[in-house]
Amino acid sequence: MPKIGDLVHVRPAYGEDRRVAYGTIVDIKVETDLFSEKYAVLEENTYFHVLCDGEVKTFDDEDYVVEVVNESR
């Protein structure tokens, strides 16, 4: 799992969209949401905040592949 400070390559997990981003992870948020109130099913979402081209972009772990290019110490 990537950590804050890692240099990463981000690309879509599926589909024809070929946009890629390179940047540094500045924050990682893990949120737990109620998926089904009726059945009390929870889902956990991980969001990576990546500094790319002077702008912080947010990527969802389910929709994007986040590959570590260079680990921070």
Secondary structure, DSSP 8 states (H G I E B T S, - for coil): ---TT-EEEEEESSSS----EEEEEEEEEEEEEEEETTTTEEEEEEEEEEEETTEEEEEETTTEEEEEEE---
